[in-house]
């Protein structure tokens, strides 16, 4: 494991965020502040890499190129063969701890998981666009990091969701938008559950900001 990689215990992550176990109460906001965005985009990169893409989380700010206006969280470049896609990414780490969140047990039945995914998606999508303005902003074109590139919008959610309840963690929805023909959605919980079902209990992903924060926490605070 290199200096910017972190090992995540999948079962512990699901229990913390999806089951909201008693010992996790009041800590979710702090944990997300330290590691949430890094974990989300790191897992997206891991998933796309497993699908045969060369992935890079770009260092550029994801803005409209103005002092005010919409800000998104990350630029991600994925290359498969000769096809290059740039994703303007918004991250929403809403879990069972969030207002309106819903618990989904790690050992939930396939029927319960399917129903949860459909219900959670319908809570976010009104049939033509995202219900919440804070998510809908992902459909605003950002200033691209390079000229003449293909850009597509993507939202990463923690919560497990899918229009039909399917197992897959990544899906797209066609939209009527003058700038984009579709929007992509990636679910961290769904990907963790897919990995766990295949026998994978730990995953190493690149989380450079989190590594720096953990190093500072380790310097500042020591358990007696």
C-alpha positions as CSV (number, residue, x, y, z in Angstrom):
1,X,0.0,0.0,0.0
2,X,1.5,3.3,-1.0
3,X,1.3,6.5,1.1
4,X,-1.9,7.8,-0.5
5,X,-3.9,4.5,-0.2
6,X,-6.2,3.6,2.5
7,X,-7.7,0.1,3.4
8,X,-11.4,0.1,4.1
9,X,-13.2,-2.6,6.0
10,X,-16.4,-3.0,4.0
11,X,-18.5,-4.6,6.6
12,X,-17.6,-1.9,9.2
13,X,-18.4,0.8,6.6
14,X,-21.8,-0.7,5.9
15,X,-22.6,-1.1,9.5
16,X,-21.6,2.5,10.2
17,X,-23.4,4.2,7.4
18,X,-26.2,1.8,6.4
19,X,-27.2,0.3,9.7
20,X,-26.3,3.4,11.8
21,X,-25.3,1.2,14.7
22,X,-25.6,2.8,18.2
23,X,-21.9,3.4,18.6
24,X,-21.9,5.4,15.3
25,X,-24.5,8.0,16.5
26,X,-23.4,11.6,16.3
27,X,-20.2,10.7,14.5
28,X,-21.3,10.4,10.8
29,X,-20.9,14.1,10.0
30,X,-17.3,14.2,11.4
31,X,-16.3,11.0,9.6
32,X,-17.7,12.2,6.3
33,X,-15.9,15.5,6.7
34,X,-12.6,13.7,7.1
35,X,-13.0,10.9,4.5
36,X,-16.4,11.1,2.7
37,X,-15.5,12.7,-0.6
38,X,-12.2,10.9,-0.9
39,X,-13.9,7.5,-0.2
40,X,-16.7,8.2,-2.7
41,X,-14.4,9.2,-5.6
42,X,-11.8,6.6,-4.7
43,X,-14.4,3.8,-4.9
44,X,-15.7,5.1,-8.2
45,X,-12.1,5.0,-9.5
46,X,-11.7,1.5,-8.2
47,X,-15.0,0.4,-9.9
48,X,-14.1,1.9,-13.2
49,X,-10.6,0.4,-13.1
50,X,-12.1,-3.0,-12.5
51,X,-14.2,-2.4,-15.6
52,X,-11.0,-1.9,-17.7
53,X,-10.6,1.9,-17.5
54,X,-7.6,3.9,-16.7
55,X,-8.9,6.4,-14.2
56,X,-7.5,9.7,-12.9
57,X,-9.0,12.1,-10.4
58,X,-7.9,15.4,-11.8
59,X,-6.5,18.2,-9.5
60,X,-8.5,20.9,-11.2
61,X,-11.4,22.8,-9.5
62,X,-14.8,21.8,-10.9
63,X,-16.4,25.2,-11.4
64,X,-18.0,27.4,-14.1
65,X,-14.8,29.4,-14.2
66,X,-16.4,32.3,-12.4
67,X,-16.1,33.6,-8.8
68,X,-19.7,32.8,-8.2
69,X,-22.0,30.1,-9.4
70,X,-22.1,26.4,-9.3
71,X,-19.3,24.3,-7.7
72,X,-19.0,20.6,-8.0
73,X,-16.7,18.2,-6.2
74,X,-14.4,16.5,-8.6
75,X,-13.2,16.0,-12.2
76,X,-12.7,12.3,-13.1
77,X,-11.1,11.1,-16.4
78,X,-11.7,7.6,-17.5
79,X,-10.0,6.1,-20.6
80,X,-11.0,2.8,-22.1
81,X,-9.2,1.9,-25.4
82,X,-9.5,5.1,-27.5
83,X,-12.6,6.4,-25.7
84,X,-12.0,9.2,-23.2
85,X,-14.7,10.4,-20.8
86,X,-14.5,13.3,-18.4
87,X,-17.0,13.3,-15.6
88,X,-18.1,16.4,-13.6
89,X,-18.9,14.8,-10.3
90,X,-21.1,15.9,-7.4
91,X,-20.8,13.8,-4.2
92,X,-23.7,13.3,-1.7
93,X,-22.7,11.1,1.3
94,X,-26.3,10.8,2.6
95,X,-26.7,7.7,4.6
96,X,-29.0,6.2,7.3
97,X,-27.7,9.0,9.6
98,X,-29.1,11.7,7.4
99,X,-32.5,13.4,7.9
100,X,-34.9,11.2,6.0
101,X,-32.3,8.4,5.8
102,X,-33.3,4.8,6.0
103,X,-31.5,1.9,7.6
104,X,-30.6,-1.0,5.3
105,X,-29.2,-4.0,7.1
106,X,-26.0,-5.6,5.8
107,X,-27.8,-9.0,5.8
108,X,-31.0,-7.7,4.2
109,X,-32.7,-10.0,1.7
110,X,-32.4,-9.4,-2.0
111,X,-36.1,-8.3,-2.1
112,X,-35.6,-5.8,0.7
113,X,-32.5,-4.4,-1.0
114,X,-34.3,-4.1,-4.3
115,X,-37.2,-2.3,-2.7
116,X,-34.9,0.0,-0.8
117,X,-33.0,0.9,-4.0
118,X,-36.2,1.8,-5.9
119,X,-37.6,3.8,-3.0
120,X,-34.4,5.7,-2.5
121,X,-34.1,6.5,-6.2
122,X,-37.7,7.7,-6.4
123,X,-36.9,10.0,-3.4
124,X,-34.1,11.6,-5.5
125,X,-35.7,11.5,-9.0
126,X,-39.0,13.0,-10.1
127,X,-39.2,11.2,-13.5
128,X,-37.3,13.9,-15.5
129,X,-34.7,15.4,-13.1
130,X,-33.3,15.4,-9.6
131,X,-35.7,16.7,-7.0
132,X,-33.1,18.6,-4.9
133,X,-31.5,21.7,-6.2
134,X,-28.3,20.8,-4.5
135,X,-28.1,17.7,-6.7
136,X,-29.6,19.2,-9.8
137,X,-26.7,21.6,-10.1
138,X,-24.6,18.7,-11.5
139,X,-26.5,19.3,-14.8
140,X,-24.9,22.7,-15.1
141,X,-21.9,22.7,-17.5
142,X,-18.6,23.3,-15.7
143,X,-15.6,24.9,-17.3
144,X,-13.7,21.8,-18.8
145,X,-10.1,21.1,-17.7
146,X,-9.2,20.8,-21.4
147,X,-10.7,22.1,-24.6
148,X,-12.7,19.9,-27.0
149,X,-13.4,17.1,-24.6
150,X,-16.5,14.9,-23.9
151,X,-18.0,15.8,-20.5
152,X,-20.8,13.9,-18.7
153,X,-22.4,14.7,-15.4
154,X,-22.3,12.2,-12.5
155,X,-23.7,12.0,-9.0
156,X,-22.1,9.8,-6.4
157,X,-24.4,8.8,-3.6
158,X,-23.6,6.8,-0.5
159,X,-27.2,5.4,-0.4
160,X,-28.0,2.2,-2.3
161,X,-30.4,3.2,-5.2
162,X,-31.4,2.1,-8.7
163,X,-34.5,2.8,-10.9
164,X,-35.3,-0.9,-11.1
165,X,-33.6,-2.2,-7.9
166,X,-30.8,-3.8,-9.9
167,X,-27.6,-4.9,-8.2
168,X,-25.2,-2.8,-10.3
169,X,-23.7,0.3,-8.6
170,X,-23.4,2.5,-11.7
171,X,-26.2,3.4,-14.1
172,X,-27.2,6.2,-16.4
173,X,-30.5,8.0,-17.0
174,X,-31.5,9.7,-20.2
175,X,-32.4,13.4,-19.8
176,X,-33.8,16.3,-21.8
177,X,-31.0,18.8,-21.4
178,X,-29.4,21.1,-23.9
179,X,-25.9,20.2,-22.7
180,X,-26.1,16.5,-21.7
181,X,-28.0,13.5,-23.1
182,X,-27.7,11.6,-19.9
183,X,-26.6,11.7,-16.2
184,X,-24.6,9.0,-14.4
185,X,-25.3,7.8,-10.9
186,X,-22.9,5.7,-8.7
187,X,-23.9,4.2,-5.4
188,X,-21.1,3.6,-2.8
189,X,-23.3,1.3,-0.7
190,X,-24.3,-0.8,-3.7
191,X,-20.7,-1.2,-4.7
192,X,-19.7,-2.2,-1.2
193,X,-22.5,-4.8,-1.2
194,X,-21.4,-6.1,-4.6
195,X,-17.8,-6.5,-3.3
196,X,-19.0,-8.2,-0.1
197,X,-21.2,-10.6,-2.0
198,X,-18.2,-11.7,-4.1
199,X,-16.2,-12.5,-1.0
200,X,-14.2,-9.3,-0.8
201,X,-14.1,-7.8,2.8
202,X,-11.5,-5.1,2.5
203,X,-10.6,-2.8,-0.4
204,X,-7.6,-0.5,-0.9
205,X,-8.3,2.8,-2.6
206,X,-6.5,6.0,-3.1
207,X,-7.5,8.7,-0.6
208,X,-4.8,11.3,-0.5
209,X,-6.7,14.0,1.4
210,X,-7.8,11.5,4.0
211,X,-4.3,10.3,4.5
212,X,-3.1,13.8,5.2
213,X,-6.0,14.4,7.7
214,X,-5.3,11.1,9.5
215,X,-1.7,12.0,9.8
216,X,-2.6,15.3,11.4
217,X,-5.0,13.7,13.8
218,X,-2.4,11.2,14.7
219,X,0.1,14.0,15.5
220,X,-2.4,16.0,17.4
221,X,-4.1,13.4,19.5
222,X,-2.8,10.2,21.2
223,X,-4.8,7.8,23.2
224,X,-3.3,7.4,26.7
